[in-house]
Amino acid sequence: MNSEPVAQSLERSQIVDSQGRRLRNLRVSLTSACNYACVYCVPDGNRLHPDKNALPLAKLLLAVEYLKQVNDLRTLRVTGGEPLISPQFDDFMAALGRFEFEDVSLTSNGQLLSRKLPVLLDAGIKRINISLDSLDALAFRRIARGGELTEVLRGIDQALEAGLQVKINMVPLRGHNHEQILPMLDYCLGRGMQLRFIELMRMGHLARDGQMFTQQFFGMREILENIAERYAFKAAPSAADATAQRFEIAGLGSFGIIANESAPFCGGCTRARLSSTGWLHGCLSSSRSHYLGDVLELPREEALAAIGELSRRALADKQAERFSGDVMIMRVIGG
């Protein structure tokens, strides 16, 4: 994996847009199915979304290999739907080491974390993000519409005991869990975890129903006002292409806010998403996507050239400044 033709190295250096952005970070959705039906993701309570025309494991891995070689990808995040329920999860994780990414991580709702923790450890995973919107069992069930809070908390404790770095993702929703901001922050600070608040996104049904979005939206200003009632904090440095603004609480830890609406960060985005069915998405705010499945049937050099062109198109789909949302359901293309 370390040796490559000079021509390929030069080609990938040219895949850059007018704002100087390159594709550096790949999110791979192993499945669009989920064992939750979160209120901000799907309106109908349908937890499972069977994958149609999903790429077999060998082709999915080949797509990752080609995308990394053409774009000089540095990091990979495994997502879903819920990746831990994918029948390909174990084998996909076991194969990732051959790609020599600088960092491989995972986003999960944590419902099956206890069961799958040995797979993560065997794959050399060092950090994971767990989506957890409430520590109150009733609110948890109301938002997730599936799963058991106790199973998630048990999995988190076991991951911490195993030495994994755990971040918690919370979507504050007015009328559902916004009063849980401080209890969640207390919980994370007490366990050495960073809590990341994610502003509600205009995706799927929320892109079509502006009134519902407005009613539930709880933004960065209100989040910070809540936290200021208990903690003093200050802004902290973040990576140039980071999605979250970081804040430090002296002597206790830090938290972050992904402020899609309040503080857009599209100008520095270096992410691309590969769906389980082989579609490459350059931007969550664009319905455009680019199918890689046919390309994987080509001879290697032809395939790399085609992947390079599709990567350029995906990069061109990115918004110049701010996230505007799309009617696509988030779990189909990965978090």
LOGU-74578 format. One record per residue: x, y, z of N, C-alpha, C in turn; residue number from 0; residue in three letters. Coordinates in steps of 0.2 Angstrom, whole numbers. Layout:
BEGIN
{{X,Y,Z},{X,Y,Z},{X,Y,Z},NUM,ALA}
...
This chain:
BEGIN
{{4,-6,0},{0,0,0},{4,6,0},0,MET}
{{11,6,2},{15,12,2},{18,14,-5},1,ASN}
{{18,9,-9},{21,11,-16},{16,12,-21},2,SER}
{{17,17,-25},{12,19,-30},{15,23,-36},3,GLU}
{{12,23,-42},{15,26,-47},{15,34,-46},4,PRO}
{{21,37,-49},{21,44,-48},{15,48,-51},5,VAL}
{{13,45,-57},{7,49,-60},{1,49,-56},6,ALA}
{{0,43,-52},{-6,43,-48},{-5,48,-42},7,GLN}
{{1,49,-39},{2,53,-34},{1,61,-36},8,SER}
{{3,62,-42},{2,69,-45},{-5,70,-46},9,LEU}
{{-9,65,-49},{-16,66,-50},{-20,68,-44},10,GLU}
{{-19,64,-39},{-23,65,-33},{-22,72,-30},11,ARG}
{{-16,75,-31},{-14,81,-28},{-18,87,-32},12,SER}
{{-21,85,-38},{-24,90,-42},{-32,90,-40},13,GLN}
{{-34,86,-36},{-41,86,-34},{-42,90,-29},14,ILE}
{{-44,97,-30},{-44,102,-26},{-49,107,-29},15,VAL}
{{-54,110,-25},{-58,115,-28},{-56,122,-27},16,ASP}
{{-60,127,-29},{-58,134,-29},{-57,137,-22},17,SER}
{{-59,133,-17},{-58,136,-10},{-52,132,-7},18,GLN}
{{-49,128,-11},{-43,124,-8},{-45,118,-4},19,GLY}
{{-51,116,-5},{-53,110,-1},{-51,104,-5},20,ARG}
{{-49,99,-1},{-48,92,-4},{-52,87,0},21,ARG}
{{-53,81,-2},{-56,76,2},{-51,72,6},22,LEU}
{{-51,73,12},{-46,71,17},{-49,65,21},23,ARG}
{{-56,66,23},{-59,62,28},{-65,58,24},24,ASN}
{{-65,51,25},{-70,47,22},{-75,44,27},25,LEU}
{{-81,45,27},{-86,41,31},{-89,36,27},26,ARG}
{{-89,30,29},{-92,24,26},{-98,21,30},27,VAL}
{{-104,22,26},{-110,19,29},{-110,11,28},28,SER}
{{-110,7,33},{-110,0,32},{-118,-2,30},29,LEU}
{{-122,2,33},{-129,0,32},{-134,6,33},30,THR}
{{-139,6,29},{-144,12,31},{-149,9,36},31,SER}
{{-149,3,38},{-154,1,43},{-151,3,50},32,ALA}
{{-156,4,54},{-155,6,61},{-160,3,66},33,CYS}
{{-157,1,72},{-162,-1,77},{-165,4,81},34,ASN}
{{-164,10,79},{-168,16,82},{-172,19,77},35,TYR}
{{-176,24,79},{-180,28,74},{-181,35,77},36,ALA}
{{-175,38,78},{-175,44,81},{-179,50,78},37,CYS}
{{-182,54,82},{-187,58,80},{-184,63,75},38,VAL}
{{-178,65,75},{-175,70,71},{-172,66,64},39,TYR}
{{-173,60,64},{-170,56,58},{-176,54,54},40,CYS}
{{-181,51,57},{-186,48,53},{-193,50,56},41,VAL}
{{-198,52,52},{-204,54,55},{-209,48,57},42,PRO}
{{-208,42,54},{-213,37,54},{-212,32,59},43,ASP}
{{-207,32,62},{-205,27,67},{-203,20,64},44,GLY}
{{-201,20,58},{-198,14,54},{-191,13,56},45,ASN}
{{-190,9,60},{-183,8,62},{-178,5,57},46,ARG}
{{-181,0,54},{-176,-4,49},{-177,-1,42},47,LEU}
{{-172,-1,38},{-172,2,31},{-168,-3,27},48,HIS}
{{-170,-9,25},{-166,-14,22},{-162,-11,16},49,PRO}
{{-155,-13,16},{-151,-10,10},{-153,-14,4},50,ASP}
{{-155,-10,-1},{-156,-13,-8},{-149,-12,-12},51,LYS}
{{-147,-17,-15},{-141,-16,-20},{-135,-14,-16},52,ASN}
{{-134,-17,-10},{-128,-15,-6},{-122,-19,-9},53,ALA}
{{-117,-15,-9},{-110,-18,-12},{-108,-24,-7},54,LEU}
{{-106,-29,-10},{-103,-35,-6},{-97,-32,-3},55,PRO}
{{-94,-35,2},{-89,-33,6},{-83,-32,2},56,LEU}
{{-81,-36,-3},{-75,-35,-7},{-75,-29,-11},57,ALA}
{{-81,-27,-14},{-81,-21,-18},{-81,-15,-13},58,LYS}
{{-85,-15,-8},{-85,-10,-3},{-77,-8,-1},59,LEU}
{{-74,-13,1},{-67,-12,2},{-62,-9,-3},60,LEU}
{{-64,-12,-9},{-60,-9,-15},{-62,-2,-17},61,LEU}
{{-68,0,-16},{-70,7,-16},{-66,11,-11},62,ALA}
{{-66,9,-5},{-62,13,0},{-54,13,-2},63,VAL}
{{-52,8,-5},{-45,8,-7},{-44,13,-13},64,GLU}
{{-48,13,-18},{-47,17,-23},{-48,25,-21},65,TYR}
{{-53,26,-17},{-54,33,-15},{-48,35,-11},66,LEU}
{{-45,31,-7},{-40,33,-3},{-34,35,-7},67,LYS}
{{-32,30,-12},{-27,31,-16},{-27,38,-21},68,GLN}
{{-33,39,-23},{-34,45,-28},{-34,51,-24},69,VAL}
{{-37,51,-18},{-38,57,-14},{-33,58,-8},70,ASN}
{{-29,54,-7},{-25,54,-1},{-29,55,5},71,ASP}
{{-34,51,6},{-38,51,12},{-34,50,18},72,LEU}
{{-35,54,24},{-31,53,30},{-35,49,35},73,ARG}
{{-41,50,36},{-45,47,41},{-51,43,38},74,THR}
{{-54,38,42},{-60,35,40},{-64,34,46},75,LEU}
{{-71,35,45},{-75,34,51},{-81,29,48},76,ARG}
{{-82,24,52},{-87,19,51},{-94,22,53},77,VAL}
{{-99,22,49},{-105,24,51},{-111,20,49},78,THR}
{{-117,22,49},{-123,19,47},{-128,24,44},79,GLY}
{{-134,23,45},{-138,19,50},{-134,17,56},80,GLY}
{{-135,11,58},{-131,9,64},{-126,3,62},81,GLU}
{{-120,5,62},{-115,0,59},{-115,-6,62},82,PRO}
{{-116,-7,69},{-115,-13,72},{-120,-18,71},83,LEU}
{{-125,-16,67},{-130,-21,65},{-129,-24,58},84,ILE}
{{-124,-21,55},{-123,-23,48},{-120,-30,48},85,SER}
{{-122,-35,44},{-119,-42,44},{-112,-42,41},86,PRO}
{{-109,-36,38},{-102,-35,36},{-98,-32,41},87,GLN}
{{-101,-30,47},{-97,-26,51},{-90,-29,54},88,PHE}
{{-91,-35,56},{-85,-39,59},{-79,-39,53},89,ASP}
{{-81,-41,48},{-76,-42,42},{-73,-36,40},90,ASP}
{{-78,-31,39},{-75,-24,37},{-70,-21,42},91,PHE}
{{-72,-22,48},{-67,-19,53},{-60,-23,53},92,MET}
{{-61,-29,52},{-55,-33,52},{-50,-32,46},93,ALA}
{{-53,-29,41},{-49,-28,35},{-46,-21,34},94,ALA}
{{-48,-16,39},{-46,-9,38},{-39,-8,39},95,LEU}
{{-36,-12,43},{-29,-11,45},{-24,-11,39},96,GLY}
{{-26,-14,33},{-22,-14,27},{-21,-8,24},97,ARG}
{{-26,-3,25},{-26,3,22},{-22,9,25},98,PHE}
{{-20,8,31},{-15,12,34},{-18,19,35},99,GLU}
{{-24,20,37},{-26,27,38},{-23,29,44},100,PHE}
{{-22,36,45},{-19,39,51},{-24,38,57},101,GLU}
{{-31,38,55},{-35,37,61},{-42,33,58},102,ASP}
{{-44,28,62},{-50,25,60},{-55,26,67},103,VAL}
{{-61,28,66},{-65,29,71},{-72,26,69},104,SER}
{{-77,26,74},{-83,24,73},{-89,28,76},105,LEU}
{{-94,29,73},{-100,32,76},{-106,27,77},106,THR}
{{-108,26,83},{-114,21,84},{-118,24,89},107,SER}
{{-124,21,90},{-129,22,95},{-127,18,102},108,ASN}
{{-123,14,101},{-120,10,107},{-125,5,110},109,GLY}
{{-130,3,106},{-135,-2,109},{-132,-9,109},110,GLN}
{{-127,-10,104},{-124,-17,104},{-116,-16,105},111,LEU}
{{-114,-11,109},{-107,-9,110},{-104,-15,114},112,LEU}
{{-107,-17,119},{-105,-22,124},{-103,-28,119},113,SER}
{{-107,-30,115},{-107,-36,111},{-101,-36,106},114,ARG}
{{-100,-30,103},{-95,-29,98},{-89,-26,100},115,LYS}
{{-88,-24,106},{-82,-21,109},{-76,-25,107},116,LEU}
{{-76,-32,107},{-70,-36,105},{-68,-35,98},117,PRO}
{{-73,-34,94},{-71,-33,87},{-68,-26,86},118,VAL}
{{-70,-21,89},{-67,-15,89},{-59,-15,92},119,LEU}
{{-58,-18,97},{-52,-19,100},{-47,-23,96},120,LEU}
{{-50,-28,93},{-45,-32,88},{-43,-28,82},121,ASP}
{{-48,-23,80},{-46,-19,74},{-42,-13,76},122,ALA}
{{-40,-13,82},{-36,-7,84},{-39,0,84},123,GLY}
{{-46,0,85},{-49,6,86},{-48,9,92},124,ILE}
{{-46,16,92},{-44,19,98},{-50,24,101},125,LYS}
{{-54,26,96},{-59,31,98},{-66,30,95},126,ARG}
{{-71,31,98},{-78,30,96},{-82,36,98},127,ILE}
{{-87,37,94},{-92,42,96},{-99,39,97},128,ASN}
{{-102,40,102},{-109,37,104},{-114,42,104},129,ILE}
{{-119,41,100},{-125,45,100},{-130,44,106},130,SER}
{{-130,49,110},{-134,48,116},{-138,55,118},131,LEU}
{{-144,55,118},{-148,61,118},{-151,62,125},132,ASP}
{{-151,58,129},{-154,59,136},{-152,53,141},133,SER}
{{-151,55,147},{-150,50,152},{-156,48,156},134,LEU}
{{-162,51,154},{-168,50,157},{-171,44,152},135,ASP}
{{-173,39,156},{-175,33,152},{-181,34,148},136,ALA}
{{-186,38,150},{-192,40,146},{-191,44,140},137,LEU}
{{-187,49,142},{-185,54,136},{-181,50,131},138,ALA}
{{-176,46,133},{-172,42,129},{-177,38,124},139,PHE}
{{-182,34,127},{-186,30,123},{-190,35,118},140,ARG}
{{-192,40,120},{-197,45,116},{-193,47,110},141,ARG}
{{-186,49,111},{-182,51,106},{-180,46,101},142,ILE}
{{-177,41,104},{-174,35,100},{-179,30,97},143,ALA}
{{-185,30,100},{-190,25,98},{-187,18,97},144,ARG}
{{-183,16,102},{-180,9,101},{-174,9,106},145,GLY}
{{-172,3,108},{-167,2,112},{-168,3,120},146,GLY}
{{-163,1,123},{-163,2,131},{-157,6,133},147,GLU}
{{-158,11,137},{-153,16,139},{-148,12,143},148,LEU}
{{-150,7,148},{-145,4,152},{-140,0,148},149,THR}
{{-142,-2,142},{-137,-6,137},{-132,-1,135},150,GLU}
{{-134,5,133},{-129,10,130},{-125,12,136},151,VAL}
{{-127,13,142},{-123,15,147},{-118,10,149},152,LEU}
{{-120,4,149},{-116,-2,150},{-110,-2,145},153,ARG}
{{-112,-2,139},{-107,-2,134},{-102,4,134},154,GLY}
{{-104,10,136},{-100,15,137},{-95,14,142},155,ILE}
{{-97,12,148},{-93,10,154},{-87,5,152},156,ASP}
{{-89,0,148},{-85,-6,146},{-80,-3,141},157,GLN}
{{-82,2,137},{-77,4,132},{-72,9,135},158,ALA}
{{-74,13,140},{-69,17,144},{-64,12,148},159,LEU}
{{-67,7,151},{-63,2,155},{-58,-1,150},160,GLU}
{{-59,-2,144},{-55,-5,139},{-50,0,136},161,ALA}
{{-50,6,138},{-45,11,136},{-47,15,130},162,GLY}
{{-53,14,127},{-55,18,122},{-57,25,123},163,LEU}
{{-56,30,119},{-58,37,120},{-65,38,117},164,GLN}
{{-69,40,121},{-76,40,120},{-79,47,119},165,VAL}
{{-82,49,114},{-86,56,114},{-93,54,113},166,LYS}
{{-97,58,116},{-104,58,116},{-107,63,112},167,ILE}
{{-112,61,107},{-115,66,103},{-122,67,106},168,ASN}
{{-124,73,107},{-131,74,109},{-134,79,104},169,MET}
{{-140,78,102},{-144,83,98},{-149,86,103},170,VAL}
{{-148,92,105},{-153,95,110},{-160,97,106},171,PRO}
{{-165,95,108},{-172,96,105},{-176,100,110},172,LEU}
{{-179,106,108},{-184,109,112},{-190,105,113},173,ARG}
{{-192,104,119},{-198,100,120},{-196,93,121},174,GLY}
{{-190,90,120},{-189,83,121},{-183,82,126},175,HIS}
{{-178,86,125},{-172,84,130},{-168,90,131},176,ASN}
{{-170,96,130},{-165,102,131},{-164,103,138},177,HIS}
{{-168,101,142},{-167,102,150},{-162,97,152},178,GLU}
{{-159,92,147},{-154,87,149},{-147,89,148},179,GLN}
{{-146,96,145},{-140,98,143},{-135,98,149},180,ILE}
{{-136,100,155},{-132,100,161},{-131,93,164},181,LEU}
{{-136,89,165},{-135,82,167},{-130,78,162},182,PRO}
{{-131,79,156},{-127,76,151},{-120,78,151},183,MET}
{{-119,85,152},{-112,87,153},{-109,85,159},184,LEU}
{{-113,85,165},{-110,82,171},{-108,75,170},185,ASP}
{{-112,71,167},{-110,64,166},{-104,63,162},186,TYR}
{{-103,67,157},{-97,66,152},{-91,69,156},187,CYS}
{{-91,74,159},{-85,77,163},{-83,72,168},188,LEU}
{{-88,69,171},{-86,65,177},{-83,58,175},189,GLY}
{{-83,57,168},{-80,51,165},{-75,52,160},190,ARG}
{{-73,58,160},{-67,60,155},{-69,60,148},191,GLY}
{{-75,61,147},{-78,60,140},{-79,68,137},192,MET}
{{-78,69,131},{-80,75,128},{-88,75,126},193,GLN}
{{-92,79,127},{-99,79,125},{-99,84,119},194,LEU}
{{-102,82,114},{-103,86,108},{-110,87,107},195,ARG}
{{-112,94,107},{-119,95,106},{-120,97,98},196,PHE}
{{-125,94,95},{-126,94,88},{-132,98,86},197,ILE}
{{-132,104,83},{-138,107,82},{-142,103,77},198,GLU}
{{-149,103,78},{-153,100,74},{-152,102,66},199,LEU}
{{-152,97,62},{-150,98,55},{-157,97,51},200,MET}
{{-157,101,45},{-162,101,41},{-161,96,36},201,ARG}
{{-162,90,38},{-162,84,34},{-168,80,34},202,MET}
{{-170,76,28},{-176,72,28},{-182,76,29},203,GLY}
{{-186,74,33},{-193,77,34},{-192,84,37},204,HIS}
{{-187,85,41},{-186,92,43},{-184,97,38},205,LEU}
{{-181,95,32},{-180,99,27},{-187,101,23},206,ALA}
{{-191,97,24},{-198,98,21},{-203,102,25},207,ARG}
{{-202,101,32},{-206,104,37},{-203,109,41},208,ASP}
{{-202,115,38},{-199,121,42},{-202,122,48},209,GLY}
{{-208,122,49},{-211,123,56},{-209,118,61},210,GLN}
{{-209,112,59},{-207,107,64},{-199,108,66},211,MET}
{{-195,110,61},{-188,111,63},{-188,117,67},212,PHE}
{{-191,122,66},{-191,128,70},{-193,127,77},213,THR}
{{-198,123,78},{-201,122,85},{-196,118,89},214,GLN}
{{-192,113,86},{-188,109,90},{-181,112,90},215,GLN}
{{-179,116,86},{-172,119,86},{-170,122,92},216,PHE}
{{-164,120,95},{-161,123,101},{-154,124,99},217,PHE}
{{-152,131,98},{-146,132,95},{-140,134,100},218,GLY}
{{-134,135,97},{-128,136,101},{-129,142,106},219,MET}
{{-132,147,105},{-133,152,110},{-136,150,116},220,ARG}
{{-142,146,115},{-146,143,121},{-142,138,124},221,GLU}
{{-138,134,121},{-134,129,124},{-129,132,128},222,ILE}
{{-125,137,126},{-120,140,130},{-123,144,136},223,LEU}
{{-129,147,135},{-132,150,141},{-134,145,146},224,GLU}
{{-136,139,144},{-138,134,149},{-132,131,153},225,ASN}
{{-126,130,149},{-120,128,152},{-117,134,157},226,ILE}
{{-118,140,155},{-115,145,159},{-119,146,166},227,ALA}
{{-124,143,167},{-128,143,173},{-124,139,179},228,GLU}
{{-119,134,176},{-116,130,181},{-108,131,180},229,ARG}
{{-106,132,174},{-99,131,173},{-96,138,169},230,TYR}
{{-90,140,171},{-86,145,167},{-82,141,162},231,ALA}
{{-82,144,156},{-79,140,150},{-76,146,146},232,PHE}
{{-71,143,141},{-68,148,136},{-67,144,130},233,LYS}
{{-67,148,124},{-66,145,118},{-59,142,118},234,ALA}
{{-59,136,114},{-52,132,114},{-51,131,106},235,ALA}
{{-44,130,104},{-43,129,97},{-46,123,95},236,PRO}
{{-47,123,88},{-50,117,85},{-46,116,78},237,SER}
{{-46,110,76},{-42,109,69},{-46,113,64},238,ALA}
{{-42,115,58},{-44,119,53},{-51,116,50},239,ALA}
{{-51,110,49},{-57,107,46},{-62,104,51},240,ASP}
{{-61,105,57},{-66,103,62},{-73,105,61},241,ALA}
{{-78,101,63},{-85,103,63},{-87,106,69},242,THR}
{{-84,104,75},{-86,107,81},{-82,112,84},243,ALA}
{{-85,117,87},{-81,122,91},{-80,120,98},244,GLN}
{{-74,120,100},{-72,117,107},{-72,123,112},245,ARG}
{{-74,121,118},{-74,125,124},{-71,121,130},246,PHE}
{{-67,124,134},{-64,121,139},{-67,124,146},247,GLU}
{{-67,119,150},{-69,120,157},{-63,119,162},248,ILE}
{{-60,124,164},{-54,123,168},{-54,118,173},249,ALA}
{{-49,113,172},{-49,108,177},{-54,102,177},250,GLY}
{{-58,103,172},{-63,97,172},{-64,94,165},251,LEU}
{{-62,98,160},{-63,95,153},{-65,100,148},252,GLY}
{{-68,97,143},{-71,101,137},{-77,99,134},253,SER}
{{-80,103,130},{-86,101,126},{-86,104,120},254,PHE}
{{-90,102,115},{-90,105,108},{-97,106,106},255,GLY}
{{-98,110,101},{-104,112,98},{-103,111,90},256,ILE}
{{-107,107,87},{-107,107,80},{-113,111,78},257,ILE}
{{-112,117,76},{-117,123,75},{-118,123,68},258,ALA}
{{-122,119,65},{-123,119,58},{-127,125,56},259,ASN}
{{-132,127,60},{-136,133,58},{-132,140,61},260,GLU}
{{-130,140,67},{-128,146,70},{-121,148,68},261,SER}
{{-116,143,67},{-110,145,65},{-107,140,59},262,ALA}
{{-109,142,53},{-108,137,47},{-101,136,46},263,PRO}
{{-99,130,44},{-92,128,44},{-90,125,37},264,PHE}
{{-95,125,32},{-94,122,26},{-88,124,22},265,CYS}
{{-85,130,23},{-79,132,20},{-73,128,21},266,GLY}
{{-73,125,26},{-67,121,28},{-68,113,28},267,GLY}
{{-74,111,25},{-76,104,25},{-71,100,20},268,CYS}
{{-69,94,23},{-65,90,19},{-67,83,19},269,THR}
{{-74,82,20},{-77,75,21},{-81,73,15},270,ARG}
{{-81,67,14},{-85,63,9},{-88,57,12},271,ALA}
{{-94,55,9},{-97,50,12},{-99,44,7},272,ARG}
{{-97,38,8},{-98,32,4},{-104,28,7},273,LEU}
{{-109,28,3},{-115,24,6},{-114,16,5},274,SER}
{{-118,12,8},{-117,5,8},{-119,2,1},275,SER}
{{-122,6,-3},{-124,4,-10},{-119,7,-15},276,THR}
{{-114,10,-13},{-109,12,-18},{-110,19,-20},277,GLY}
{{-113,24,-17},{-114,31,-19},{-110,35,-15},278,TRP}
{{-106,39,-19},{-101,44,-16},{-105,51,-15},279,LEU}
{{-105,54,-9},{-109,60,-8},{-103,65,-5},280,HIS}
{{-103,71,-9},{-98,76,-7},{-101,81,-2},281,GLY}
{{-108,81,-1},{-111,86,3},{-118,84,5},282,CYS}
{{-119,85,12},{-126,84,15},{-131,88,12},283,LEU}
{{-129,94,9},{-134,99,7},{-135,98,-1},284,SER}
{{-133,93,-3},{-134,92,-11},{-137,85,-12},285,SER}
{{-142,85,-16},{-145,78,-18},{-141,74,-23},286,SER}
{{-136,78,-25},{-131,74,-30},{-127,69,-27},287,ARG}
{{-126,63,-30},{-122,58,-28},{-119,55,-34},288,SER}
{{-114,51,-33},{-110,48,-39},{-109,41,-38},289,HIS}
{{-111,36,-42},{-111,29,-41},{-104,26,-43},290,TYR}
{{-101,22,-38},{-95,19,-40},{-95,12,-42},291,LEU}
{{-101,9,-41},{-102,2,-42},{-99,0,-49},292,GLY}
{{-101,3,-54},{-99,1,-61},{-92,2,-62},293,ASP}
{{-89,7,-59},{-82,9,-59},{-77,3,-57},294,VAL}
{{-80,0,-51},{-76,-5,-48},{-75,-12,-53},295,LEU}
{{-79,-12,-58},{-78,-18,-63},{-72,-16,-68},296,GLU}
{{-70,-10,-68},{-65,-8,-73},{-58,-11,-71},297,LEU}
{{-53,-11,-76},{-46,-13,-74},{-44,-7,-70},298,PRO}
{{-39,-9,-65},{-37,-4,-60},{-35,3,-62},299,ARG}
{{-31,3,-67},{-29,10,-69},{-35,14,-72},300,GLU}
{{-39,11,-76},{-46,14,-78},{-50,16,-72},301,GLU}
{{-51,12,-67},{-55,13,-62},{-52,19,-58},302,ALA}
{{-46,19,-57},{-43,25,-53},{-44,31,-56},303,LEU}
{{-43,32,-63},{-45,38,-67},{-52,40,-66},304,ALA}
{{-57,35,-66},{-64,36,-66},{-65,39,-58},305,ALA}
{{-62,35,-53},{-64,37,-46},{-61,44,-45},306,ILE}
{{-56,46,-49},{-53,53,-48},{-58,58,-51},307,GLY}
{{-61,57,-56},{-66,61,-59},{-72,62,-55},308,GLU}
{{-75,56,-52},{-81,56,-48},{-79,60,-41},309,LEU}
{{-73,59,-39},{-71,63,-33},{-71,70,-34},310,SER}
{{-69,73,-40},{-69,80,-42},{-76,82,-42},311,ARG}
{{-81,78,-45},{-88,80,-45},{-91,80,-38},312,ARG}
{{-89,76,-34},{-91,76,-27},{-89,82,-23},313,ALA}
{{-83,84,-24},{-80,90,-21},{-83,96,-24},314,LEU}
{{-85,96,-30},{-88,102,-33},{-96,103,-30},315,ALA}
{{-98,97,-27},{-105,98,-24},{-105,101,-18},316,ASP}
{{-99,103,-15},{-99,106,-8},{-102,113,-8},317,LYS}
{{-105,115,-3},{-107,122,-2},{-101,126,-1},318,GLN}
{{-102,132,-3},{-97,137,-2},{-96,139,5},319,ALA}
{{-101,140,9},{-101,143,15},{-105,140,21},320,GLU}
{{-112,139,19},{-116,136,25},{-120,130,23},321,ARG}
{{-122,126,28},{-126,120,27},{-133,123,26},322,PHE}
{{-137,120,21},{-143,122,19},{-148,116,20},323,SER}
{{-146,110,21},{-150,104,22},{-152,101,15},324,GLY}
{{-156,95,16},{-158,91,10},{-163,86,12},325,ASP}
{{-167,84,8},{-173,80,9},{-170,72,10},326,VAL}
{{-164,71,9},{-161,64,10},{-162,63,18},327,MET}
{{-163,56,19},{-163,54,26},{-156,53,28},328,ILE}
{{-154,56,34},{-147,56,36},{-144,49,37},329,MET}
{{-148,44,39},{-145,37,40},{-143,34,34},330,ARG}
{{-146,36,28},{-144,33,22},{-137,34,20},331,VAL}
{{-135,40,21},{-128,42,19},{-123,42,24},332,ILE}
{{-125,41,30},{-120,41,36},{-119,47,39},333,GLY}
{{-118,47,46},{-118,52,50},{-111,56,50},334,GLY}
